[in-house]
Amino acid sequence: MSDATFYEHLTTLERAGVPVVLVVLVDALGSTPQDAGAKMLVTGTGLDHGTVGGGKVEAAALKLALEMLAETGAKSRFVNWSLKGDVGMTCGGSVKFYLEPHPAHGPWPIAIFGAGHIAQALLPVLLPLPCSVTCYDTRAEWLARLPAARNLRTVQAEELAPAIDKLPDDAFVLLMTQGHATDRPILLRALTTRNFPFVGVIGSDSKAAVLRREMIAEGLTPEKAAQFFCPVGLDFGTNHPHEIALSIAAQLLTVRDQQKPN
């Protein structure tokens, strides 16, 4: 098992919101069942991936990892055990373990309305991150072009605005459908019925001004009508789809990190 495969598995568990403890054998002296560098992942159901040698040594490390999973706010720790005195083995030697808890954090929910060129460029940037993306479009053929990924779900529907009602409260919402006429009803529903931490609309400053006037005409206050980003994305790069995608990803990460508690 390569380190790359091991850490890919850890990333998969984190994306799924599974709490896990990473156990690393950092030092081994004398007659020990594994060499330094051996690793395992422990979840609430027990050993999930890898090994630090099996037998009593692994059982002791597994027991401690499970105790850490049951403890709120557990911190990383080192333990240095004598195989005979601490683990109860007849052979001499000692082991030093590093145990690092990775608490459960639900994946970052992102909803993208529109599977066009910008979404096609944006998704390969977002999907390696610890997020869960749902992409909505009326066009099945455009959804079929999106990359396959465990954390991507595609939804084809004739009406996209009702999907707003089913999104989690902490979803980051991006509107990049075929134009103003199709973005507008989704935006109106998002601003009138929900309070998402991020709503972004692809477009220009002039499109933003028109949308805000229309939102006010629908009865929203000027303050509420201003609660979306348009143009979406940080102000850098050109109008190339991949550069726009990078600017949008950078803005999403910036707003996400601004909301984290200090």
C-alpha positions as a Markdown table, in Angstrom:
| # | Residue | x | y | z |
|---|---|---|---|---|
| 1 | Met | 0.0 | 0.0 | 0.0 |
| 2 | Ser | 1.5 | 3.3 | -1.1 |
| 3 | Asp | 1.4 | 6.5 | 1.0 |
| 4 | Ala | -0.6 | 8.1 | -1.8 |
| 5 | Thr | -3.3 | 5.4 | -1.7 |
| 6 | Phe | -3.4 | 5.6 | 2.1 |
| 7 | Tyr | -3.9 | 9.4 | 2.2 |
| 8 | Glu | -6.5 | 9.1 | -0.6 |
| 9 | His | -8.5 | 6.9 | 1.6 |
| 10 | Leu | -8.1 | 9.3 | 4.5 |
| 11 | Thr | -9.4 | 12.1 | 2.2 |
| 12 | Thr | -12.4 | 9.9 | 1.2 |
| 13 | Leu | -13.3 | 9.4 | 4.8 |
| 14 | Glu | -13.0 | 13.2 | 5.6 |
| 15 | Arg | -15.2 | 14.1 | 2.6 |
| 16 | Ala | -17.8 | 11.6 | 3.8 |
| 17 | Gly | -17.8 | 13.3 | 7.2 |
| 18 | Val | -16.5 | 10.2 | 9.0 |
| 19 | Pro | -14.4 | 10.9 | 12.2 |
| 20 | Val | -11.1 | 9.1 | 12.0 |
| 21 | Val | -7.9 | 8.8 | 13.9 |
| 22 | Leu | -4.6 | 8.6 | 12.0 |
| 23 | Val | -2.1 | 6.3 | 13.8 |
| 24 | Val | 1.6 | 6.4 | 12.8 |
| 25 | Leu | 4.3 | 4.2 | 14.2 |
| 26 | Val | 7.1 | 6.9 | 14.4 |
| 27 | Asp | 9.8 | 4.9 | 16.2 |
| 28 | Ala | 10.4 | 1.2 | 16.8 |
| 29 | Leu | 13.3 | -0.3 | 18.9 |
| 30 | Gly | 14.2 | -3.9 | 19.4 |
| 31 | Ser | 11.9 | -6.7 | 18.4 |
| 32 | Thr | 8.8 | -5.0 | 17.1 |
| 33 | Pro | 6.2 | -6.3 | 14.7 |
| 34 | Gln | 6.4 | -3.4 | 12.2 |
| 35 | Asp | 9.0 | -0.8 | 11.0 |
| 36 | Ala | 8.7 | 2.9 | 11.7 |
| 37 | Gly | 6.4 | 4.6 | 9.2 |
| 38 | Ala | 3.6 | 2.0 | 9.4 |
| 39 | Lys | 0.2 | 3.6 | 9.5 |
| 40 | Met | -3.5 | 2.8 | 10.1 |
| 41 | Leu | -6.8 | 4.6 | 10.1 |
| 42 | Val | -9.3 | 4.0 | 12.9 |
| 43 | Thr | -13.0 | 4.9 | 12.7 |
| 44 | Gly | -15.8 | 4.3 | 15.1 |
| 45 | Thr | -16.2 | 0.8 | 13.8 |
| 46 | Gly | -12.6 | -0.1 | 14.4 |
| 47 | Leu | -9.6 | -0.6 | 12.1 |
| 48 | Asp | -10.5 | 0.9 | 8.7 |
| 49 | His | -7.3 | 0.9 | 6.6 |
| 50 | Gly | -3.7 | 0.0 | 7.0 |
| 51 | Thr | -1.8 | -1.7 | 9.9 |
| 52 | Val | 0.8 | -1.0 | 12.5 |
| 53 | Gly | 1.8 | -4.6 | 13.0 |
| 54 | Gly | -1.2 | -6.5 | 14.3 |
| 55 | Gly | -1.3 | -8.4 | 17.5 |
| 56 | Lys | -1.1 | -6.8 | 21.0 |
| 57 | Val | 0.7 | -3.6 | 19.7 |
| 58 | Glu | -2.0 | -2.8 | 17.2 |
| 59 | Ala | -4.8 | -3.8 | 19.6 |
| 60 | Ala | -3.4 | -1.3 | 22.2 |
| 61 | Ala | -3.1 | 1.5 | 19.6 |
| 62 | Leu | -6.6 | 0.7 | 18.3 |
| 63 | Lys | -8.0 | 0.9 | 21.8 |
| 64 | Leu | -6.5 | 4.3 | 22.4 |
| 65 | Ala | -7.6 | 5.6 | 19.0 |
| 66 | Leu | -11.2 | 4.5 | 19.8 |
| 67 | Glu | -11.0 | 6.3 | 23.2 |
| 68 | Met | -9.9 | 9.4 | 21.4 |
| 69 | Leu | -12.9 | 9.2 | 18.9 |
| 70 | Ala | -15.2 | 9.0 | 21.9 |
| 71 | Glu | -13.6 | 12.1 | 23.5 |
| 72 | Thr | -14.9 | 15.5 | 22.5 |
| 73 | Gly | -12.1 | 17.8 | 21.4 |
| 74 | Ala | -9.4 | 15.1 | 21.6 |
| 75 | Lys | -5.9 | 16.5 | 20.7 |
| 76 | Ser | -3.1 | 14.8 | 18.9 |
| 77 | Arg | -0.8 | 12.9 | 21.1 |
| 78 | Phe | 2.4 | 10.8 | 21.2 |
| 79 | Val | 2.7 | 7.6 | 23.3 |
| 80 | Asn | 5.9 | 5.7 | 24.0 |
| 81 | Trp | 5.3 | 2.1 | 25.1 |
| 82 | Ser | 7.5 | -0.6 | 26.3 |
| 83 | Leu | 6.4 | -3.8 | 24.6 |
| 84 | Lys | 6.8 | -5.9 | 27.8 |
| 85 | Gly | 5.8 | -3.4 | 30.5 |
| 86 | Asp | 3.0 | -1.5 | 28.7 |
| 87 | Val | 1.7 | -3.8 | 26.1 |
| 88 | Gly | 2.2 | -7.2 | 27.9 |
| 89 | Met | 4.4 | -8.8 | 25.2 |
| 90 | Thr | 7.2 | -11.2 | 26.1 |
| 91 | Cys | 9.6 | -9.7 | 23.6 |
| 92 | Gly | 11.7 | -6.7 | 24.4 |
| 93 | Gly | 11.6 | -3.4 | 22.6 |
| 94 | Ser | 9.5 | -0.3 | 22.5 |
| 95 | Val | 7.3 | 1.6 | 20.1 |
| 96 | Lys | 6.3 | 5.3 | 19.8 |
| 97 | Phe | 3.0 | 6.2 | 18.2 |
| 98 | Tyr | 1.6 | 9.5 | 16.9 |
| 99 | Leu | -2.2 | 9.6 | 17.0 |
| 100 | Glu | -3.9 | 12.4 | 15.2 |
| 101 | Pro | -7.8 | 12.8 | 15.3 |
| 102 | His | -9.7 | 14.1 | 12.3 |
| 103 | Pro | -13.1 | 15.0 | 13.7 |
| 104 | Ala | -16.2 | 14.8 | 11.6 |
| 105 | His | -16.9 | 17.8 | 9.5 |
| 106 | Gly | -19.7 | 17.6 | 7.0 |
| 107 | Pro | -18.6 | 18.2 | 3.4 |
| 108 | Trp | -18.9 | 21.8 | 2.3 |
| 109 | Pro | -22.1 | 22.0 | 0.2 |
| 110 | Ile | -22.0 | 23.8 | -3.1 |
| 111 | Ala | -25.0 | 24.0 | -5.5 |
| 112 | Ile | -24.3 | 25.0 | -9.1 |
| 113 | Phe | -27.1 | 25.9 | -11.4 |
| 114 | Gly | -26.0 | 25.5 | -15.0 |
| 115 | Ala | -23.6 | 22.9 | -16.5 |
| 116 | Gly | -22.2 | 25.1 | -19.2 |
| 117 | His | -18.6 | 26.1 | -20.1 |
| 118 | Ile | -17.8 | 27.8 | -16.7 |
| 119 | Ala | -19.2 | 24.9 | -14.7 |
| 120 | Gln | -17.2 | 22.5 | -16.8 |
| 121 | Ala | -14.0 | 24.5 | -16.0 |
| 122 | Leu | -14.9 | 25.1 | -12.3 |
| 123 | Leu | -15.8 | 21.6 | -11.2 |
| 124 | Pro | -12.3 | 20.1 | -11.7 |
| 125 | Val | -11.0 | 22.8 | -9.4 |
| 126 | Leu | -13.7 | 22.2 | -6.7 |
| 127 | Leu | -14.0 | 18.5 | -6.7 |
| 128 | Pro | -10.6 | 17.7 | -5.1 |
| 129 | Leu | -11.6 | 19.9 | -2.1 |
| 130 | Pro | -13.6 | 18.5 | 0.9 |
| 131 | Cys | -16.9 | 19.6 | -0.7 |
| 132 | Ser | -20.1 | 18.1 | -1.9 |
| 133 | Val | -21.3 | 19.6 | -5.2 |
| 134 | Thr | -24.7 | 19.3 | -6.8 |
| 135 | Cys | -25.1 | 20.6 | -10.4 |
| 136 | Tyr | -28.5 | 21.3 | -11.8 |
| 137 | Asp | -29.4 | 21.9 | -15.5 |
| 138 | Thr | -32.3 | 21.4 | -17.8 |
| 139 | Arg | -30.0 | 19.9 | -20.4 |
| 140 | Ala | -29.1 | 16.2 | -19.8 |
| 141 | Glu | -26.4 | 16.4 | -22.5 |
| 142 | Trp | -24.5 | 19.1 | -20.7 |
| 143 | Leu | -24.7 | 17.3 | -17.4 |
| 144 | Ala | -23.3 | 14.2 | -19.0 |
| 145 | Arg | -20.1 | 16.1 | -19.9 |
| 146 | Leu | -19.3 | 16.8 | -16.2 |
| 147 | Pro | -16.5 | 14.8 | -14.6 |
| 148 | Ala | -17.3 | 11.7 | -12.7 |
| 149 | Ala | -16.6 | 12.1 | -8.9 |
| 150 | Arg | -17.9 | 10.6 | -5.7 |
| 151 | Asn | -18.7 | 14.1 | -4.4 |
| 152 | Leu | -20.6 | 15.3 | -7.5 |
| 153 | Arg | -24.3 | 14.8 | -8.0 |
| 154 | Thr | -26.1 | 15.9 | -11.1 |
| 155 | Val | -29.8 | 16.7 | -11.4 |
| 156 | Gln | -31.7 | 17.3 | -14.6 |
| 157 | Ala | -35.0 | 19.1 | -14.2 |
| 158 | Glu | -37.3 | 21.3 | -16.3 |
| 159 | Glu | -37.7 | 23.8 | -13.5 |
| 160 | Leu | -34.6 | 24.7 | -11.5 |
| 161 | Ala | -35.9 | 27.2 | -9.0 |
| 162 | Pro | -37.7 | 24.6 | -6.8 |
| 163 | Ala | -34.4 | 23.0 | -6.1 |
| 164 | Ile | -33.5 | 26.0 | -3.9 |
| 165 | Asp | -36.0 | 24.7 | -1.3 |
| 166 | Lys | -34.1 | 21.4 | -0.8 |
| 167 | Leu | -30.6 | 22.9 | -0.3 |
| 168 | Pro | -29.0 | 22.8 | 3.2 |
| 169 | Asp | -28.9 | 26.1 | 5.0 |
| 170 | Asp | -25.1 | 26.4 | 4.7 |
| 171 | Ala | -25.0 | 25.8 | 0.9 |
| 172 | Phe | -23.0 | 28.0 | -1.3 |
| 173 | Val | -25.1 | 28.8 | -4.4 |
| 174 | Leu | -23.8 | 29.6 | -7.9 |
| 175 | Leu | -26.1 | 30.7 | -10.7 |
| 176 | Met | -24.6 | 30.2 | -14.2 |
| 177 | Thr | -27.5 | 29.1 | -16.3 |
| 178 | Gln | -28.1 | 30.1 | -19.9 |
| 179 | Gly | -28.8 | 33.7 | -19.2 |
| 180 | His | -30.6 | 36.4 | -17.3 |
| 181 | Ala | -34.1 | 35.0 | -17.9 |
| 182 | Thr | -33.2 | 31.6 | -16.3 |
| 183 | Asp | -31.0 | 32.9 | -13.5 |
| 184 | Arg | -33.6 | 35.4 | -12.3 |
| 185 | Pro | -36.3 | 33.0 | -10.9 |
| 186 | Ile | -33.6 | 31.0 | -9.1 |
| 187 | Leu | -32.1 | 34.1 | -7.6 |
| 188 | Leu | -35.5 | 35.5 | -6.6 |
| 189 | Arg | -36.4 | 32.2 | -4.8 |
| 190 | Ala | -33.0 | 32.1 | -3.1 |
| 191 | Leu | -33.2 | 35.7 | -1.8 |
| 192 | Thr | -36.9 | 35.6 | -0.7 |
| 193 | Thr | -37.1 | 32.2 | 0.9 |
| 194 | Arg | -33.6 | 31.4 | 2.2 |
| 195 | Asn | -30.5 | 32.9 | 3.8 |
| 196 | Phe | -27.6 | 31.2 | 2.2 |
| 197 | Pro | -24.0 | 32.3 | 3.2 |
| 198 | Phe | -23.1 | 32.8 | -0.5 |
| 199 | Val | -25.1 | 33.4 | -3.6 |
| 200 | Gly | -23.2 | 34.3 | -6.8 |
| 201 | Val | -24.5 | 35.0 | -10.3 |
| 202 | Ile | -22.3 | 34.9 | -13.4 |
| 203 | Gly | -22.5 | 38.2 | -15.3 |
| 204 | Ser | -21.5 | 41.8 | -15.6 |
| 205 | Asp | -22.0 | 44.9 | -13.5 |
| 206 | Ser | -24.9 | 45.9 | -15.7 |
| 207 | Lys | -26.6 | 42.5 | -15.2 |
| 208 | Ala | -26.2 | 42.9 | -11.5 |
| 209 | Ala | -27.8 | 46.4 | -11.6 |
| 210 | Val | -30.8 | 45.0 | -13.5 |
| 211 | Leu | -31.2 | 42.0 | -11.2 |
| 212 | Arg | -31.2 | 44.2 | -8.1 |
| 213 | Arg | -33.8 | 46.5 | -9.6 |
| 214 | Glu | -35.9 | 43.5 | -10.4 |
| 215 | Met | -35.5 | 42.0 | -7.0 |
| 216 | Ile | -36.7 | 45.3 | -5.4 |
| 217 | Ala | -39.6 | 45.4 | -7.8 |
| 218 | Glu | -40.6 | 42.0 | -6.5 |
| 219 | Gly | -40.8 | 43.4 | -3.0 |
| 220 | Leu | -37.3 | 42.8 | -1.6 |
| 221 | Thr | -35.7 | 45.6 | 0.4 |
| 222 | Pro | -32.6 | 47.2 | -1.2 |
| 223 | Glu | -30.4 | 45.5 | 1.5 |
| 224 | Lys | -31.8 | 42.1 | 0.7 |
| 225 | Ala | -31.7 | 42.7 | -3.0 |
| 226 | Ala | -28.0 | 43.4 | -2.7 |
| 227 | Gln | -27.1 | 40.1 | -1.0 |
| 228 | Phe | -25.6 | 38.3 | -3.9 |
| 229 | Phe | -22.3 | 38.5 | -5.8 |
| 230 | Cys | -22.4 | 39.6 | -9.4 |
| 231 | Pro | -20.1 | 39.6 | -11.2 |
| 232 | Val | -19.1 | 36.5 | -9.2 |
| 233 | Gly | -15.4 | 35.7 | -8.7 |
| 234 | Leu | -12.5 | 37.8 | -7.5 |
| 235 | Asp | -11.2 | 40.5 | -9.7 |
| 236 | Phe | -8.3 | 38.9 | -11.5 |
| 237 | Gly | -7.6 | 37.2 | -14.8 |
| 238 | Thr | -9.3 | 37.3 | -18.2 |
| 239 | Asn | -12.6 | 36.1 | -19.6 |
| 240 | His | -11.2 | 32.7 | -20.4 |
| 241 | Pro | -13.5 | 30.1 | -18.8 |
| 242 | His | -10.6 | 28.5 | -16.8 |
| 243 | Glu | -9.5 | 31.9 | -15.4 |
| 244 | Ile | -13.1 | 32.7 | -14.5 |
| 245 | Ala | -13.3 | 29.3 | -12.8 |
| 246 | Leu | -10.2 | 30.0 | -10.8 |
| 247 | Ser | -11.5 | 33.5 | -9.7 |
| 248 | Ile | -14.8 | 31.9 | -8.6 |
| 249 | Ala | -13.1 | 29.1 | -6.7 |
| 250 | Ala | -10.9 | 31.7 | -4.9 |
| 251 | Gln | -13.9 | 33.8 | -3.9 |
| 252 | Leu | -15.8 | 30.7 | -2.6 |
| 253 | Leu | -12.8 | 29.7 | -0.5 |
| 254 | Thr | -12.3 | 33.3 | 0.8 |
| 255 | Val | -16.0 | 33.6 | 1.9 |
| 256 | Arg | -15.9 | 30.1 | 3.4 |
| 257 | Asp | -12.8 | 30.8 | 5.5 |
| 258 | Gln | -14.1 | 34.2 | 6.6 |
| 259 | Gln | -17.0 | 32.4 | 8.3 |
| 260 | Lys | -14.9 | 30.0 | 10.3 |
| 261 | Pro | -14.7 | 30.7 | 14.0 |
| 262 | Asn | -11.4 | 32.1 | 15.2 |
